[in-house]
Amino acid sequence: MVNGEAKDDKELVEFSIEPFVTAGFILSIRFGGDGRHNITGAGVWPSVEKAKQIAQTTATKLLHGATITWLKIPSKQI
């Protein structure tokens, strides 16, 4: 799983990328700010890098050029 966030002075947008059940990686976007929250799916992509690219394009449009800070969450090992 990979998480990231982009923000400006009014909004925070959080991104998460997780393996999808059948294949690829699902991108989810959580919007926050001004007292409202929304979580939406942003598609299934063939690679983490493609999902990151789509997330960055989204952040740039929503937050007028903001850059995402990515944090990789280590997998739990059993």
Secondary structure, 3 states (H helix, E strand, C coil): CEEEEEECCCCEEEEEEEECCCCCEEEEEEEEECCEEEEEEEEEECCHHHHHHHHHHHHHHHCCCCCCEEEECCCCCC
